[in-house]
């Protein structure tokens, strides 16, 4: 999941026509990424200056491409999400390994 925020120090066009052109280029990039499946979901937060996107875990290059494409107009915070079942499995494996290490150290 990527959280995006509008960068207030970016060189935003003050002319509404140019601002619309920039938006349309960005929307076209997002639309293509949604259509191709590189991005699964995009949305805005109610503040109007930030939002999120969700992409597949296999497409880190796509996340970076999107971030670079929209630089310097947006700032990003990228979080990899691990589903509950996988996280539970990893947690159990780590705790088991830690318990085994502690038991070995006591011998």
Secondary structure, DSSP 8 states (H G I E B T S, - for coil): -EEEEE-TTS---SSHHHHHHHHHHHHHHHHHHHHHTSEEEEEE-TTSSEEEEEE-TT-HHHHHHHHHHTTTTEEEEE-----HHHHHHHHHHHHHHHHHHHHHHH-
